[in-house]
Amino acid sequence: MVKVETFELGLLIQANCYVVSNNGHALIIDPGSKGRSVQKYVEEEQLKIDAIVLTHGHFDHCAGADYFVKLYQCPLYIHPDDARMLQDPDLNFSADFAPLIVAAKPQLLKRGKQMIGDFSVEVIDAPGHSEGSCLILIEDCMFCGDVLFQGSIGRTDLMGGSNTKMVQTLRMLKQMETDYKVYPGHGPATTLDEEIQYNYYLQSV
């Protein structure tokens, strides 16, 4: 069973970064800054970082990607539809703050099941917040970026967002049979059953 540790990272906009570990191996999901707290945790737990994985390409979820790729000499993964955002501050919405270009060349997530390092991962398209937003499923855990929050959903009015596609994504979430532990990009963790039952946006689609 995987262990999930949560860190709030980012100087401008705090976002959840997750360290997912099992048997001494770990993935770092959505590092929004260099995150010394993450590094300290990895050292204390003596973890081998297999990869950095991004749920989407906005700056508050990837600003620390280069730092950790270099520190742990590991690959970076992102959905192919958001890969170009890493090279464009206008697309990743960092242009008005501290323009961000991620230097590391990412590997592209494949739709469906795949191995990333020591982890069996399932990637499901979940556009709406961004074109390449996706769900990262590891065992009974869902890392959903800014697709779904406790009691809310991600905004759809940014470049690459789509209300129509978000509705389709929400309908897909309602059809899932597993009660995943939901780890969102911002705010507290929740469960899929709880959101299906109480989240207005899921109830209304």
C-alpha positions in Angstrom: 0.0 0.0 0.0 1.4 3.4 -1.0 2.0 6.2 1.5 1.0 9.7 0.6 2.6 12.8 2.2 1.3 16.3 1.4 3.2 19.5 1.1 1.9 23.0 0.4 4.4 24.6 -1.9 4.6 27.9 -3.8 5.5 31.5 -3.0 2.6 33.1 -4.9 -0.1 30.4 -5.0 0.2 27.5 -2.7 -0.6 24.2 -4.3 -0.4 20.6 -3.0 2.7 18.6 -3.8 2.5 14.9 -3.0 5.3 12.4 -2.3 3.9 8.9 -3.0 6.1 6.2 -1.7 6.3 2.4 -1.4 9.1 0.0 -0.7 11.7 2.8 -0.6 10.7 4.3 -4.0 8.7 7.5 -4.5 7.1 9.8 -7.1 6.9 13.5 -6.6 3.6 14.8 -8.0 3.2 18.6 -8.8 6.2 20.3 -7.2 5.1 24.0 -7.1 8.5 25.2 -5.8 11.9 23.8 -4.7 10.3 22.7 -1.5 13.0 22.1 1.1 10.4 20.4 3.2 10.0 17.8 0.4 13.8 17.3 0.2 14.0 16.8 4.0 11.2 14.3 4.0 12.9 12.3 1.2 16.2 12.3 3.0 14.6 11.2 6.3 12.6 8.4 4.7 15.6 7.4 2.6 13.5 7.4 -0.6 14.7 6.9 -4.2 12.8 9.3 -6.4 11.7 7.5 -9.5 10.1 10.4 -11.3 8.4 13.8 -11.1 4.8 13.7 -12.4 2.7 16.7 -13.3 -1.1 16.6 -13.4 -1.1 19.6 -15.7 1.2 22.4 -16.8 0.3 25.5 -14.8 3.2 27.2 -13.0 1.9 26.7 -9.5 2.2 22.9 -10.1 5.5 22.7 -11.9 7.8 25.6 -10.8 10.0 23.2 -8.8 10.2 20.6 -11.5 13.7 21.5 -12.8 15.1 21.6 -9.3 13.9 18.1 -8.4 14.8 16.6 -11.8 18.4 17.9 -11.3 18.6 17.0 -7.6 17.3 13.4 -8.0 18.5 12.8 -11.6 15.0 11.5 -12.5 12.6 11.9 -15.5 9.8 14.4 -15.7 6.3 13.3 -17.0 3.4 15.4 -18.3 0.3 14.8 -20.4 1.2 15.4 -24.1 -1.5 18.1 -24.5 0.1 20.2 -21.7 3.7 19.7 -22.6 4.1 22.9 -24.5 3.0 24.9 -21.5 6.3 24.1 -19.8 8.1 26.2 -22.4 5.7 29.2 -22.5 5.2 31.6 -19.6 2.0 32.9 -21.2 0.5 29.4 -21.4 1.6 28.3 -17.9 0.4 31.7 -16.5 3.7 32.7 -15.0 4.3 35.6 -17.3 2.9 38.3 -15.0 4.8 37.0 -12.0 8.2 35.3 -12.4 8.3 33.9 -16.0 8.8 30.2 -15.9 10.4 28.0 -18.5 11.0 24.3 -17.5 14.3 23.3 -19.0 13.9 19.5 -18.5 12.6 17.7 -21.5 9.5 15.8 -20.3 8.5 12.3 -21.1 4.9 12.1 -22.2 2.4 10.3 -20.1 0.5 7.5 -21.9 -3.2 7.1 -21.6 -4.1 4.0 -19.6 -1.9 1.8 -17.4 1.9 2.1 -17.4 4.9 1.7 -15.2 6.6 4.8 -13.9 9.7 3.7 -12.0 8.5 1.2 -9.5 4.8 2.3 -9.6 1.9 1.0 -11.6 0.1 4.1 -12.7 -3.1 4.7 -14.7 -3.5 7.9 -16.5 -7.0 9.2 -17.5 -7.7 12.2 -19.6 -9.6 14.9 -17.6 -9.7 18.1 -19.7 -11.6 21.2 -18.7 -9.2 23.1 -16.4 -6.5 22.7 -19.1 -6.4 20.7 -22.3 -4.0 18.2 -20.8 -5.3 17.9 -17.3 -5.3 14.3 -16.2 -6.1 11.9 -13.3 -3.1 10.0 -12.0 -4.4 6.8 -10.4 -2.1 4.8 -8.1 -3.8 1.9 -6.2 -6.9 3.6 -4.6 -5.5 7.1 -4.8 -6.5 9.7 -7.3 -4.2 12.7 -7.9 -6.4 15.1 -9.8 -4.6 18.4 -10.0 -7.2 21.2 -10.4 -9.9 19.0 -11.9 -11.8 18.3 -8.6 -11.6 19.9 -5.2 -13.5 19.2 -1.9 -16.8 20.8 -2.7 -15.7 22.5 -5.9 -14.0 22.1 -9.2 -11.2 23.8 -11.2 -11.9 27.0 -13.1 -12.5 26.7 -16.8 -12.1 30.3 -18.0 -8.3 30.2 -18.4 -6.5 29.6 -21.7 -6.9 25.9 -22.6 -9.9 25.5 -20.3 -13.3 24.4 -21.5 -16.6 24.3 -19.6 -18.0 21.7 -22.1 -15.0 19.4 -21.5 -15.2 19.9 -17.8 -18.8 18.7 -17.8 -17.7 15.6 -19.8 -14.9 15.0 -17.2 -17.3 15.4 -14.3 -19.7 12.9 -15.9 -16.9 10.5 -16.3 -15.9 10.9 -12.6 -19.5 10.0 -11.6 -19.3 6.8 -13.5 -16.2 5.5 -11.7 -16.9 2.5 -9.5 -14.0 2.8 -7.1 -14.3 5.2 -4.1 -10.8 6.7 -4.7 -9.1 8.8 -2.1 -8.9 12.1 -3.9 -5.8 14.3 -3.6 -6.5 17.6 -5.3 -4.2 20.4 -6.3 -5.4 22.7 -3.7 -7.2 22.2 -0.4 -7.9 19.1 1.7 -8.1 15.5 0.5 -11.5 14.0 0.1 -13.1 10.9 -1.4 -14.8 10.4 -4.7 -18.0 9.0 -3.1 -18.2 12.1 -0.8 -17.8 14.4 -3.8 -20.4 12.6 -5.8 -22.8 12.8 -2.9 -22.2 16.4 -1.8 -20.3 18.4 -4.5 -22.8 20.6 -6.3 -20.9 20.5 -9.5 -20.9 16.7 -9.7 -24.6 16.6 -8.7 -25.6 19.1 -11.4 -24.1 17.2 -14.4 
